[in-house]
């Protein structure tokens, strides 16, 4: 089974520096503000820096004020924040897109290699099943050959026993002829005496033939039994081998399935972990809200850099 080595694009976030705010605020100082204008100036956010007396004499002296006010430079703030927000927005979207591409790519690789693995496993299993079926066919061929050998042996045995019968018949025919000739030579030949003697010879003939037949049956049964026992032992051995091979094949297939399942399960867990991560970034609504807020708060004191 082909291994999968997940490789992900770098989505390490960039370090953000703290805004310097160097151009965010502008300090304004005005001098010579008379007391009548002071309340209005204070209401506009000015603060008193110092006072001094203005006039040629004590009777005509007028108190005047030096004022200071710090105003925000909305344009500069907005430009810097928009730049920072836009960079963060693009960075977050790029990271999410890379992660999506990585997960899809590795899922595709896992699918492709899993299909290849299953196809190879099926081919190997089909090849082994073909071998097992061929072995079973060989067993059937062996049985037919074994049966033909038994038939051949039985045919040869039958021919041999038939020869024994012929010899028995010839021997008793010779005895009967000799008995008849002996009676004639001695002048004792008569039909009654001949019939009795022949009956005894015939009885012994049948006993001898019966012994031949019984021996034939015992031999036939013994040969058939021994041949079948040998074949049965061979059959059991080969069937046992096939069962063992099939068992090993099943174990191998189970292991391959386990291996494939475990690999894919681990990868799926990894994909889930990667997929659940979300790189957040400012949305466009926040940018619009920031722009509107700065525009409203600084409308009266807008200063451009």
C-alpha positions as CSV (number, residue, x, y, z in Angstrom):
1,X,0.0,0.0,0.0
2,X,1.4,3.4,-1.0
3,X,2.1,5.8,1.9
4,X,0.7,9.3,2.0
5,X,3.0,12.0,3.4
6,X,0.7,15.1,4.0
7,X,2.4,18.4,3.1
8,X,0.7,21.6,3.9
9,X,1.5,25.1,2.7
10,X,2.9,27.5,5.2
11,X,0.1,29.6,6.8
12,X,2.1,31.0,9.7
13,X,0.6,34.4,10.5
14,X,2.8,37.4,10.0
15,X,3.7,39.3,13.2
16,X,1.9,42.6,13.4
17,X,3.8,45.6,14.8
18,X,2.1,48.1,17.1
19,X,1.0,51.2,15.3
20,X,3.4,54.1,15.8
21,X,0.6,56.7,15.9
22,X,3.3,59.4,14.9
23,X,1.0,61.1,12.5
24,X,-2.3,60.4,14.2
25,X,-2.5,63.6,16.4
26,X,-1.7,67.2,15.8
27,X,-1.0,69.6,18.7
28,X,-2.2,73.2,18.0
29,X,-1.3,76.2,20.2
30,X,-2.9,79.7,19.9
31,X,-2.0,82.8,21.9
32,X,-3.8,86.0,22.8
33,X,-7.2,84.6,23.4
34,X,-9.3,87.1,25.3
35,X,-11.5,86.2,28.2
36,X,-14.8,86.7,26.2
37,X,-13.8,84.0,23.7
38,X,-12.5,81.6,26.3
39,X,-15.7,79.7,27.1
40,X,-16.4,79.0,23.5
41,X,-12.8,77.8,22.9
42,X,-12.9,75.6,26.0
43,X,-16.2,74.1,24.6
44,X,-14.3,73.2,21.4
45,X,-11.8,71.1,23.3
46,X,-9.1,73.8,23.9
47,X,-7.2,73.8,27.2
48,X,-5.5,76.7,29.0
49,X,-1.7,76.5,28.8
50,X,-0.9,79.8,30.4
51,X,-2.2,83.4,31.0
52,X,-0.6,86.8,30.8
53,X,-1.6,90.5,31.2
54,X,-1.7,92.7,28.2
55,X,-2.0,96.5,28.4
56,X,0.1,99.6,29.0
57,X,-1.1,100.1,32.5
58,X,-2.8,98.3,35.3
59,X,-6.1,100.1,34.6
60,X,-6.1,99.0,31.0
61,X,-4.6,95.6,31.5
62,X,-6.5,92.6,29.9
63,X,-5.9,89.0,30.8
64,X,-5.2,86.9,27.8
65,X,-4.8,83.2,27.4
66,X,-2.5,80.8,25.6
67,X,-4.5,77.7,24.6
68,X,-3.6,74.2,23.3
69,X,-5.7,71.6,21.6
70,X,-4.7,68.1,20.2
71,X,-6.8,66.9,17.3
72,X,-6.8,63.5,15.6
73,X,-5.7,63.4,12.0
74,X,-8.5,61.2,10.8
75,X,-7.1,60.8,7.3
76,X,-3.8,59.5,8.6
77,X,-5.5,57.2,11.1
78,X,-7.9,55.9,8.5
79,X,-5.2,55.3,6.0
80,X,-3.0,53.3,8.4
81,X,-5.8,51.3,9.9
82,X,-7.2,50.5,6.4
83,X,-3.8,49.3,5.3
84,X,-3.4,47.1,8.3
85,X,-7.0,45.8,8.1
86,X,-6.6,45.1,4.4
87,X,-3.3,43.2,4.9
88,X,-5.0,41.1,7.7
89,X,-8.0,40.5,5.5
90,X,-5.9,39.2,2.6
91,X,-3.7,37.2,5.0
92,X,-6.7,35.4,6.6
93,X,-8.4,34.7,3.3
94,X,-5.1,33.4,1.8
95,X,-4.5,31.1,4.8
96,X,-8.0,29.7,4.6
97,X,-7.7,29.2,0.8
98,X,-4.3,27.4,1.2
99,X,-5.8,25.1,3.9
100,X,-8.8,24.3,1.6
101,X,-6.5,23.6,-1.3
102,X,-4.2,21.3,0.9
103,X,-7.1,19.3,2.3
104,X,-8.7,18.8,-1.2
105,X,-5.4,17.9,-2.7
106,X,-4.6,15.3,0.0
107,X,-8.1,13.9,0.0
108,X,-7.8,13.5,-3.7
109,X,-4.4,11.7,-3.2
110,X,-5.9,9.5,-0.6
111,X,-8.8,8.6,-2.8
112,X,-6.5,7.8,-5.7
113,X,-4.1,5.7,-3.7
114,X,-7.0,3.9,-2.0
115,X,-8.5,3.0,-5.3
116,X,-5.2,1.8,-6.6
117,X,-4.6,-0.3,-3.5
118,X,-8.1,-1.9,-3.7
119,X,-7.6,-2.6,-7.4
120,X,-4.2,-4.3,-6.7
121,X,-5.7,-6.3,-3.8
122,X,-8.6,-7.4,-5.9
123,X,-6.2,-8.5,-8.7
124,X,-4.1,-10.4,-6.3
125,X,-7.1,-12.1,-4.8
126,X,-8.5,-13.0,-8.2
127,X,-5.2,-14.5,-9.2
128,X,-5.1,-16.6,-6.0
129,X,-8.7,-17.8,-6.5
130,X,-7.8,-18.8,-10.0
131,X,-4.9,-20.9,-8.7
132,X,-7.2,-22.5,-6.1
133,X,-9.8,-23.3,-8.7
134,X,-7.1,-24.7,-11.0
135,X,-5.9,-26.9,-8.0
136,X,-9.5,-28.1,-7.6
137,X,-9.7,-29.0,-11.2
138,X,-6.4,-30.9,-10.9
139,X,-7.9,-32.8,-8.0
140,X,-10.8,-33.8,-10.2
141,X,-8.4,-34.9,-13.0
142,X,-6.4,-36.8,-10.4
143,X,-9.5,-38.6,-9.3
144,X,-10.4,-39.6,-12.8
145,X,-6.9,-40.8,-13.4
146,X,-7.0,-42.7,-10.1
147,X,-10.3,-44.3,-11.1
148,X,-8.9,-45.3,-14.5
149,X,-6.0,-47.0,-12.7
150,X,-8.4,-48.9,-10.5
151,X,-10.4,-50.0,-13.5
152,X,-7.2,-51.1,-15.3
153,X,-6.1,-53.0,-12.2
154,X,-9.5,-54.7,-11.9
155,X,-9.4,-55.6,-15.5
156,X,-6.0,-57.2,-15.2
157,X,-7.1,-59.0,-12.0
158,X,-10.3,-60.3,-13.7
159,X,-8.2,-61.7,-16.6
160,X,-5.9,-63.4,-14.1
161,X,-8.7,-65.0,-12.1
162,X,-10.4,-66.1,-15.3
163,X,-7.2,-68.0,-16.2
164,X,-7.4,-69.6,-12.7
165,X,-11.0,-70.8,-13.5
166,X,-9.8,-72.2,-16.8
167,X,-7.0,-74.1,-15.1
168,X,-9.5,-75.4,-12.5
169,X,-11.9,-76.6,-15.2
170,X,-9.2,-78.1,-17.2
171,X,-7.8,-80.0,-14.2
172,X,-11.1,-81.4,-13.2
173,X,-12.0,-82.3,-16.8
174,X,-8.7,-84.2,-17.0
175,X,-9.6,-86.0,-13.7
176,X,-13.0,-86.9,-15.1
177,X,-11.4,-88.3,-18.3
178,X,-8.9,-90.3,-16.3
179,X,-11.6,-91.7,-14.0
180,X,-13.7,-92.8,-17.0
181,X,-10.7,-94.4,-18.7
182,X,-9.7,-96.1,-15.5
183,X,-13.1,-97.7,-15.1
184,X,-13.1,-98.8,-18.7
185,X,-9.6,-100.4,-18.3
186,X,-10.8,-102.3,-15.3
187,X,-14.0,-103.4,-16.9
188,X,-16.0,-101.6,-14.2
189,X,-17.5,-98.9,-16.4
190,X,-21.3,-98.5,-15.9
191,X,-23.5,-95.5,-16.1
192,X,-24.5,-95.6,-12.4
193,X,-20.9,-95.8,-11.2
194,X,-19.7,-93.3,-13.7
195,X,-22.3,-90.8,-12.7
196,X,-21.4,-91.1,-9.0
197,X,-17.7,-90.6,-9.6
198,X,-18.4,-87.7,-11.9
199,X,-20.7,-86.1,-9.4
200,X,-17.9,-86.2,-6.8
201,X,-15.4,-84.7,-9.3
202,X,-18.0,-82.0,-10.2
203,X,-18.5,-81.1,-6.5
204,X,-14.8,-80.6,-6.0
205,X,-14.7,-78.5,-9.2
206,X,-17.4,-76.2,-7.8
207,X,-15.6,-75.9,-4.5
208,X,-12.4,-74.9,-6.3
209,X,-14.3,-72.4,-8.5
210,X,-16.0,-71.0,-5.5
211,X,-12.6,-70.4,-3.8
212,X,-11.4,-68.6,-6.9
213,X,-14.5,-66.4,-6.9
214,X,-14.2,-65.6,-3.3
215,X,-10.5,-64.8,-3.7
216,X,-11.5,-62.6,-6.6
217,X,-14.0,-60.6,-4.6
218,X,-11.6,-60.2,-1.7
219,X,-8.9,-59.0,-4.0
220,X,-11.3,-56.6,-5.8
221,X,-12.5,-55.2,-2.6
222,X,-9.0,-54.9,-1.1
223,X,-7.6,-53.1,-4.2
224,X,-10.5,-50.7,-4.4
225,X,-10.4,-49.9,-0.7
226,X,-6.6,-49.3,-0.7
227,X,-6.8,-47.2,-3.8
228,X,-9.6,-45.1,-2.4
229,X,-7.9,-44.7,1.0
230,X,-4.7,-43.4,-0.8
231,X,-6.7,-41.1,-2.9
232,X,-8.8,-39.9,0.1
233,X,-5.7,-39.2,2.1
234,X,-4.2,-37.2,-0.9
235,X,-7.5,-35.4,-1.3
236,X,-7.7,-34.4,2.3
237,X,-4.1,-33.2,2.3
238,X,-4.6,-31.1,-0.8
239,X,-7.9,-29.7,0.5
240,X,-6.2,-28.9,3.7
241,X,-3.5,-27.1,1.8
242,X,-6.1,-25.1,-0.1
243,X,-7.9,-24.3,3.2
244,X,-4.7,-23.1,4.7
245,X,-3.8,-21.0,1.7
246,X,-7.3,-19.5,1.7
247,X,-7.1,-18.8,5.4
248,X,-3.7,-17.0,4.9
249,X,-5.2,-15.1,2.0
250,X,-8.2,-14.0,4.1
251,X,-5.8,-13.0,6.9
252,X,-3.8,-11.0,4.4
253,X,-6.8,-9.3,2.9
254,X,-8.1,-8.5,6.4
255,X,-4.7,-7.0,7.3
256,X,-4.7,-5.0,4.1
257,X,-8.2,-3.7,4.8
258,X,-7.2,-2.9,8.4
259,X,-4.0,-1.1,7.1
260,X,-6.0,0.9,4.6
261,X,-8.7,1.8,7.1
262,X,-6.2,2.8,9.8
263,X,-4.2,5.0,7.4
264,X,-7.4,6.7,6.1
265,X,-8.8,7.1,9.6
266,X,-5.7,8.9,10.8
267,X,-5.6,11.1,7.7
268,X,-9.3,11.9,8.1
269,X,-8.6,13.0,11.7
270,X,-5.8,15.1,10.5
271,X,-7.9,16.6,7.7
272,X,-10.7,17.3,10.3
273,X,-8.2,19.1,12.6
274,X,-6.9,21.2,9.7
275,X,-10.4,21.9,8.4
276,X,-11.7,23.0,11.8
277,X,-9.1,25.7,12.1
278,X,-10.2,29.0,10.8
279,X,-8.0,32.0,10.4
280,X,-10.1,35.0,11.3
281,X,-9.7,38.3,9.6
282,X,-11.5,41.7,9.6
283,X,-14.6,41.7,7.4
284,X,-15.5,44.4,5.0
285,X,-18.3,45.5,7.3
286,X,-15.8,46.4,10.0
287,X,-13.8,48.4,7.5
288,X,-16.9,50.4,6.5
289,X,-17.9,51.0,10.1
290,X,-14.4,52.2,11.0
291,X,-14.4,54.6,8.0
292,X,-17.9,56.0,8.9
293,X,-17.0,56.4,12.5
294,X,-13.8,58.3,11.9
295,X,-15.6,60.5,9.4
296,X,-18.3,61.4,11.8
297,X,-16.1,62.1,14.9
298,X,-13.6,64.1,13.0
299,X,-15.8,66.0,10.6
300,X,-15.3,69.4,12.4
301,X,-11.6,69.0,12.9
302,X,-10.5,67.2,9.8
303,X,-6.9,67.6,9.2
304,X,-4.9,66.0,6.4
305,X,-1.3,65.1,6.6
